[in-house]
Amino acid sequence: MRDAPELNPDSGSGKRAGEGRHTTRREYLAGLAVSGVVGGLAGCAELPASQITYDLDQESFDPASLSYDETYPDDEDVTMFRGGLRRLGYYPDETVPGAVSVNWERPVNFRCHNAAKASPLVAPDGETVLIPADTGKMHAVTTAGEHLWTTATPATRQGFHATPVVADGVAYLGGYDGANIGQDAGMYAFDVGTGEVLWRTEQMHGSVAIGSSAGYWDGYLFVIVEHRHPRKKGELWVFEAESGQPVFTDDRIDGMPHPTVAIYPEYGRLLTGSNDGLVYCWEFPSLEFAWSFETDAEVKGPIALYDGAAFVGSWDTNCYRLDVADGSEDWSFGTDGIVMSAPAVDPVAGIVYVGSDDWHIYALDAGTGEEVWSTDVAGRVMGALTVTSDAVLAGTTAGEVVALEKDTGDLRWFVETRGQATSAPVPHDGRVFAVERAVMAGCWDDDAEDQVQVPGHAYCLVEAE
């Protein structure tokens, strides 16, 4: 391990998959268990009778299908994971200090689970930082680290691993409630100002987890849900953001999907990946199934969308560029380890940045797939990459948050953390926020009891004085 500032411990080929089927709102309500919605975690809300005849052809489900060529949603009241629906991880207005130190830190994670940890999210007010934890708690602090509120939820066993989306003062987040016996996974709506739970879904077809960060478009939430029984599979769900009422589900996904949905309104596409090695694509906003592409191993990280293409990391060690129109492969780039992290894209430079289990971060020409540079970062890269106007940010399983020069890959700085840094580093107004795993004993031993040796912390890094 390199010397670092000490932290204060007390502070493939494209193939068509089977068409499967999707469930219309009418079928969903008539033939399956209705998904309950609990307001404020108390009392069930009945579905209005007028919604029983819901159909996707009706105007009540009509998310805006506008020409959309921006990196970010053109809405100052919305912030989401990876900076927008296309999940580029691109923050063009942010710069990264030349050297940093820890400004504040807070213990948040205490559970053993091999998924990457949830990333912090700065709310649209620019002052509130939301930190979902693997204990099932949602924390809110100011950018300066002042505690605002903490809300506990029933997702106590494995908590939250997704990152919220905030729209119009409400934060939406899915949890691992189904890891608790007798519960289904739940979607939550939190008041950003107070932490009050405005609604929570129930009875989601026996689902176990929502590891997917929701996408928000025109009053609707788009999310992927995981199932373990009677078989490992996944579903695409759509909810009304205001009420939490489900309006659409498609159960064609095999495997237990973790990735966040990526939406490309300009090209009319919605994509996700799954543990079955497939990339799934729907038309957007109609949600008619469009195509699938098969890799040779799990697709766990979010997909980035740029230049009419999808950039996909796979556990088969490759990063793929796929044409979003038909799923055909434009190129693939092989690394020497699995690719679990989400690629980041600089759409101005036309460069895609890829992290791998081979301890390297790669900069690739987005058009050709040719390597521009690669850098050894001394640890596996699991969490999503971030690119700013001048730097590439990443966390590593060696317990470091690193910043690289965007143009050359040279190391700008690193900060040592206590545990594996598996969230996406999030830049905001000269600060960088990141979250780590807890250091656990017995975590991977079925015969041993999990014991927290060191809690996983959330960190805020600022320019060193």
C-alpha positions in Angstrom: 0.0 0.0 0.0 1.3 3.4 -0.8 1.8 6.1 1.8 -1.2 8.3 2.2 -2.7 10.8 4.6 -4.0 9.0 7.7 -7.7 9.3 8.4 -8.9 9.9 11.9 -10.6 6.7 13.2 -12.7 8.7 15.6 -14.2 11.2 13.3 -18.8 -11.6 -27.6 -21.4 -11.7 -30.5 -24.9 -10.4 -30.6 -27.7 -12.9 -30.4 -31.4 -12.5 -30.2 -33.0 -13.7 -26.9 -36.5 -15.1 -26.6 -39.1 -12.5 -26.7 -40.5 -13.4 -23.3 -43.5 -11.3 -22.4 -44.5 -8.1 -20.6 -47.5 -7.6 -18.4 -50.0 -4.8 -19.2 -51.5 -2.9 -16.3 -54.8 -4.6 -16.9 -53.3 -8.1 -16.8 -51.1 -7.1 -13.9 -54.0 -6.1 -11.7 -56.4 -8.8 -12.8 -54.2 -11.8 -12.7 -51.4 -11.2 -10.3 -51.1 -10.1 -6.7 -51.6 -6.3 -6.6 -48.5 -4.4 -5.4 -49.5 -2.5 -2.3 -48.4 1.0 -1.5 -47.8 2.0 2.1 -47.8 5.7 2.9 -45.5 6.8 5.7 -44.9 3.0 6.4 -48.4 2.7 7.9 -51.7 1.7 6.3 -52.3 0.3 2.9 -53.6 2.4 0.1 -56.1 0.8 -2.3 -55.6 1.1 -6.0 -58.2 3.4 -7.5 -60.9 1.5 -9.5 -60.2 3.7 -12.5 -56.7 2.3 -12.8 -57.9 -1.3 -13.1 -58.4 -0.9 -16.9 -54.9 0.7 -17.3 -53.3 0.0 -20.6 -50.0 1.3 -22.0 -51.9 2.7 -25.0 -53.8 5.0 -22.8 -52.7 8.6 -22.3 -52.2 8.1 -18.6 -48.8 6.5 -19.4 -47.1 8.9 -21.8 -43.7 10.0 -20.6 -42.5 12.8 -22.8 -40.8 11.6 -26.0 -38.9 14.7 -26.8 -35.7 15.1 -28.8 -33.1 14.9 -26.2 -29.4 15.5 -26.8 -28.2 16.8 -23.4 -25.9 15.1 -21.0 -28.2 16.1 -18.1 -31.9 16.3 -17.8 -32.9 19.9 -18.6 -34.5 20.3 -15.2 -32.9 22.0 -12.3 -35.2 20.1 -9.9 -33.8 16.6 -10.8 -30.5 14.9 -9.9 -29.7 11.3 -10.4 -27.0 8.6 -10.3 -24.3 9.0 -12.9 -25.4 12.6 -13.7 -28.4 11.8 -15.9 -30.5 9.2 -17.7 -27.7 8.3 -20.1 -25.5 7.3 -17.1 -22.3 8.9 -18.5 -20.8 9.7 -15.1 -19.7 13.0 -16.7 -19.5 16.3 -14.7 -18.2 18.9 -17.1 -18.7 21.9 -14.7 -16.6 20.3 -12.0 -12.9 20.5 -11.4 -10.9 18.3 -9.1 -8.3 19.9 -6.7 -4.6 19.2 -7.3 -4.3 17.7 -3.8 -6.9 16.8 -1.2 -7.5 16.0 2.4 -10.4 14.6 4.4 -12.8 17.3 5.4 -15.3 15.1 7.2 -16.2 11.4 7.5 -19.2 9.5 8.9 -19.7 5.7 9.6 -22.6 4.4 7.5 -22.1 0.8 6.3 -22.1 -2.2 8.7 -23.2 -5.1 6.5 -21.5 -7.9 4.5 -22.6 -8.0 0.9 -20.5 -8.2 -2.3 -22.3 -5.6 -4.3 -20.8 -2.1 -4.8 -22.0 0.3 -2.1 -24.5 3.1 -2.9 -23.0 6.3 -4.0 -23.7 9.7 -2.4 -26.1 12.0 -4.2 -26.1 15.8 -4.0 -29.7 17.1 -4.1 -30.8 19.8 -6.5 -30.4 22.4 -3.8 -26.6 21.9 -4.0 -26.4 21.8 -0.2 -27.9 18.4 0.8 -26.0 15.1 0.4 -28.0 11.9 0.6 -26.2 8.8 1.7 -28.0 5.4 1.5 -26.6 2.8 3.8 -26.5 -1.0 3.9 -28.2 -0.9 7.2 -31.5 0.2 5.6 -31.0 3.8 6.8 -31.1 6.9 4.6 -28.8 9.7 5.9 -28.9 13.4 4.9 -26.1 15.8 5.7 -25.0 19.1 4.4 -22.0 19.4 2.1 -20.0 20.6 5.2 -21.0 17.4 7.0 -23.7 18.7 9.4 -26.2 16.0 10.1 -29.8 16.8 8.9 -31.7 13.6 9.4 -31.6 9.8 9.4 -34.6 7.6 8.5 -34.6 3.9 9.3 -36.6 1.5 7.0 -37.5 -2.2 7.1 -34.6 -3.1 4.8 -32.4 -3.9 7.8 -30.5 -7.0 6.7 -28.7 -5.7 3.5 -30.1 -2.2 3.3 -29.6 0.0 0.3 -27.0 -0.4 -2.5 -28.7 1.8 -5.1 -28.4 5.6 -5.3 -31.5 7.7 -5.1 -32.9 10.0 -7.8 -34.3 13.3 -6.5 -37.2 15.0 -8.3 -39.2 18.0 -7.0 -38.0 17.6 -3.5 -38.6 13.8 -3.2 -35.8 11.1 -3.2 -36.7 7.7 -4.7 -34.8 4.6 -3.8 -35.1 0.8 -3.9 -33.9 -1.5 -1.2 -33.0 -5.1 -0.3 -36.1 -5.5 1.9 -36.6 -9.0 0.5 -33.4 -10.2 2.2 -35.6 -10.2 5.3 -37.8 -13.2 5.5 -41.5 -12.4 4.8 -40.8 -9.1 3.0 -40.6 -8.1 -0.7 -38.2 -5.6 -2.0 -39.5 -2.0 -1.6 -39.3 1.3 -3.5 -39.3 4.3 -1.2 -40.1 8.0 -1.5 -38.4 10.2 1.0 -39.1 13.9 1.6 -35.6 15.4 1.1 -36.2 18.2 3.6 -37.4 16.0 6.5 -36.6 12.4 5.8 -40.3 11.4 6.1 -41.2 8.3 4.1 -44.0 9.4 1.8 -44.8 6.0 0.3 -43.3 2.5 0.1 -44.3 -0.3 -2.2 -45.1 -3.8 -1.0 -45.9 -7.3 -2.6 -43.7 -6.9 -5.6 -44.1 -10.5 -7.0 -41.9 -12.0 -4.3 -39.0 -9.8 -5.2 -35.8 -10.0 -3.1 -34.0 -6.8 -3.9 -33.8 -3.5 -5.9 -30.1 -2.9 -6.5 -30.9 -0.7 -9.5 -30.8 3.1 -9.2 -34.1 4.4 -10.5 -34.4 6.6 -13.6 -36.9 9.4 -13.6 -38.7 10.8 -16.6 -41.7 13.0 -16.8 -43.3 11.8 -13.5 -42.4 8.1 -13.8 -39.7 5.9 -12.2 -38.0 3.1 -14.1 -36.3 0.4 -12.1 -35.0 -3.2 -12.3 -36.1 -5.6 -9.6 -34.4 -8.9 -8.6 -36.1 -12.3 -7.8 -34.6 -15.4 -6.3 -37.6 -17.8 -6.1 -39.0 -19.8 -7.9 -36.1 -19.0 -10.2 -33.5 -16.3 -10.4 -34.9 -13.6 -12.7 -35.6 -9.9 -12.9 -38.3 -7.5 -13.9 -38.5 -4.0 -15.3 -41.0 -2.0 -13.3 -42.5 1.5 -13.9 -44.1 3.5 -11.1 -45.9 6.8 -10.9 -43.5 8.9 -8.9 -46.2 10.9 -7.0 -48.2 7.9 -5.7 -45.9 4.9 -6.0 -48.5 3.0 -8.0 -47.1 0.5 -10.5 -48.1 1.0 -14.1 -46.0 -1.5 -16.0 -43.8 -4.7 -15.5 -41.9 -6.9 -17.9 -40.6 -10.2 -16.5 -38.5 -11.4 -19.4 -35.1 -10.8 -17.7 -33.2 -14.0 -16.6 -30.6 -14.0 -13.9 -30.7 -11.5 -11.0 -30.1 -8.1 -12.5 -28.3 -5.4 -10.6 -27.7 -2.7 -13.2 -29.4 0.6 -13.2 -31.6 1.4 -16.3 -30.0 3.7 -18.8 -32.5 5.7 -21.0 -31.7 7.4 -24.3 -34.7 9.5 -25.2 -33.1 10.9 -28.3 -32.8 7.4 -29.8 -35.9 6.0 -28.1 -34.1 3.3 -26.1 -34.1 1.9 -22.5 -31.3 -0.6 -21.6 -30.1 -2.7 -18.7 -27.9 -5.8 -18.2 -28.3 -8.9 -16.1 -26.4 -11.8 -14.5 -27.4 -14.0 -17.4 -24.9 -12.1 -19.5 -27.5 -10.4 -21.7 -28.0 -6.7 -22.5 -31.8 -6.0 -22.8 -33.2 -3.1 -24.8 -36.7 -1.7 -25.0 -38.2 1.0 -27.2 -38.7 4.2 -25.2 -41.2 5.4 -24.2 -43.5 2.6 -25.6 -41.5 -0.2 -23.8 -42.0 -2.6 -26.6 -39.1 -5.0 -26.5 -36.4 -4.2 -29.1 -33.4 -6.5 -28.9 -30.9 -8.3 -26.7 -27.2 -8.9 -27.0 -25.3 -11.8 -25.3 -21.9 -11.5 -23.6 -20.1 -14.4 -22.2 -20.6 -13.5 -18.5 -22.6 -11.3 -16.1 -23.3 -7.7 -16.9 -23.5 -6.0 -13.4 -22.6 -2.4 -13.9 -24.7 0.4 -15.4 -24.5 1.0 -19.1 -23.4 4.4 -20.5 -25.1 5.8 -23.6 -23.4 8.1 -26.1 -23.1 8.7 -29.8 -26.0 6.3 -30.6 -24.2 3.5 -28.8 -24.2 1.6 -25.5 -21.0 1.0 -23.6 -21.2 -2.2 -21.6 -18.8 -3.8 -19.2 -19.0 -7.6 -18.7 -17.5 -10.2 -16.4 -16.2 -11.8 -19.6 -13.4 -9.2 -19.3 -14.6 -7.0 -22.2 -16.0 -3.6 -22.7 -18.4 -3.5 -25.7 -19.8 -0.8 -27.9 -23.2 -1.7 -29.2 -25.4 0.1 -31.7 -28.6 1.1 -29.8 -30.7 0.8 -32.9 -30.3 -3.0 -33.3 -27.8 -4.3 -30.7 -25.1 -5.0 -33.2 -21.5 -5.0 -31.9 -19.3 -2.1 -33.1 -16.2 -3.2 -31.2 -15.0 -4.8 -28.0 -12.0 -4.1 -25.9 -10.5 -6.9 -23.7 -8.9 -6.4 -20.3 -7.2 -9.0 -18.1 -10.0 -9.0 -15.5 -13.7 -8.9 -15.1 -15.4 -5.5 -15.8 -17.9 -4.8 -13.1 -17.6 -1.0 -12.9 -19.7 1.3 -14.9 -17.8 3.1 -17.8 -17.7 6.9 -17.8 -17.8 8.9 -21.0 -16.5 12.3 -21.9 -18.9 13.2 -24.8 -16.8 16.2 -25.8 -13.5 14.4 -26.1 -15.2 11.2 -27.4 -13.4 9.1 -24.8 -14.8 6.2 -22.7 -13.1 5.3 -19.4 -13.2 1.7 -18.2 -12.2 0.1 -14.9 -11.3 -3.5 -14.5 -10.4 -6.2 -11.9 -7.0 -6.2 -13.5 -6.2 -3.1 -11.4 -6.2 -0.8 -14.4 -8.3 2.1 -15.7 -8.3 2.4 -19.5 -9.1 5.4 -21.7 -10.5 4.3 -25.0 -11.5 6.1 -28.2 -15.3 5.8 -28.1 -15.5 5.5 -31.9 -12.8 2.9 -32.5 -12.2 1.2 -29.2 -8.5 1.9 -29.5 -6.6 2.4 -26.2 -5.5 6.0 -25.5 -3.8 5.2 -22.2 -4.0 2.8 -19.2 -3.0 3.3 -15.6 -2.3 0.7 -12.8 -4.3 1.9 -9.8 -3.1 -0.8 -7.4 -6.5 -2.4 -6.8 -9.6 -3.7 -8.4 -12.1 -1.2 -9.7 -15.7 -2.2 -8.8 -17.6 1.0 -8.5 -18.6 3.4 -11.2 -16.0 5.7 -12.7 -16.4 9.5 -12.8 -15.0 12.0 -15.3 -14.9 15.8 -14.8 -13.5 18.6 -16.9 -10.0 17.7 -15.9 -9.8 14.3 -14.1 -11.0 10.7 -13.8 -12.1 9.6 -10.3 -12.4 6.0 -9.0 -12.5 4.0 -5.9 -10.5 0.7 -5.5 -10.7 -2.5 -3.5 -7.2 -1.6 -2.2 -8.9 1.0 -0.1 -8.2 4.1 -2.0 -10.0 6.9 -3.9 -7.8 8.0 -6.8 -7.7 10.9 -9.2 -6.0 10.6 -12.6 -5.2 13.3 -15.2 -7.9 12.9 -17.8 -5.7 13.4 -20.8 -2.7 11.2 -19.8 -3.8 8.9 -17.0 -1.1 10.2 -14.7 -1.8 9.9 -11.0 -2.9 13.2 -9.5 -3.6 12.0 -6.0 -4.9 9.2 -3.9 -6.5 9.1 -0.4 -6.4 5.9 1.6 -9.7 4.7 3.1 -10.4 2.1 5.8 -12.3 -0.3 3.6 -12.8 -1.1 0.0 -13.9 2.1 -1.8 -16.7 0.8 -4.1 -19.0 3.7 -4.6 -18.7 6.2 -7.5 -16.8 9.3 -6.3 -19.1 12.3 -6.7 -17.6 15.7 -7.4 -19.5 18.9 -6.3 -18.3 22.5 -5.9 -14.6 21.6 -5.2 -15.5 18.6 -3.0 -15.4 14.9 -3.7 -17.8 12.5 -1.9 -17.2 8.7 -1.7 -18.4 5.7 0.4 -16.6 2.5 1.3 -17.5 -1.0 2.5 -17.1 -2.0 6.1 -14.1 -4.2 7.1 -15.7 -7.5 8.1 -14.6 -10.8 9.6 -16.3 -13.9 8.6 -17.9 -12.2 5.6 -17.3 -14.9 3.1 -17.4 -17.9 5.5 -20.8 -19.6 5.7 -19.8 -21.2 9.0 -18.7 -18.0 10.7 -20.6 -15.1 12.1 -20.2 -11.7 10.4 -18.4 -9.3 12.6 -17.8 -5.6 11.9 -14.1 -4.8 12.4 -14.3 -1.2 11.1 -17.5 0.4 9.8 -17.6 1.7 6.2 -17.5 5.4 6.1 -18.7 8.2 3.9 -16.0 10.7 3.1 -15.8 14.3 1.9 -12.5 15.3 0.3 -11.5 19.0 -0.1 -8.5 20.9 -1.5 -5.6 20.4 0.8 -4.4 23.5 2.6 
